[in-house]
Amino acid sequence: MIDDRIPAHLEVSALIRAVEAEGGFGMVISKGERIAGTLMVICCNRATPARAYERMPQLDGSRKWVLSKTQDIDNPQDFSAWYRRRGEQDDDLWIVELDIENAERFIDVAPHNG
């Protein structure tokens, strides 16, 4: 099977550049495998709790962004502890934070509504 995915480091760079071009801020929290790494994108801004999305393989062979976790406003430290643990458990995983309103648009996911 041929894998036609964009190399992870290029996709991460493109995401960050796109967010910054729109006036937001993007940051790599954890680097994964350079070519075939997987991505977790943390969407955040001051108006809403942070959301973590991961691209998951689907039965039809496609890969779809799935909401993995939403920050609890009463316990925000739990969210950061969770994604840091995930990064420690998976050396292939890139964790990228996109700090801009409606960050989901950069990964083609419907906007978060509160």
PyMOL commands that set and color helices and strands:
alter all, ss='L'
color gray80, all
select helices_A, chain A and resi 8-21+76-89+103-107
alter helices_A, ss='H'
color red, helices_A
select strands_A, chain A and resi 25-30+38-45+48-57+63-70+93-99
alter strands_A, ss='S'
color yellow, strands_A
deselect
rebuild
show_as cartoon
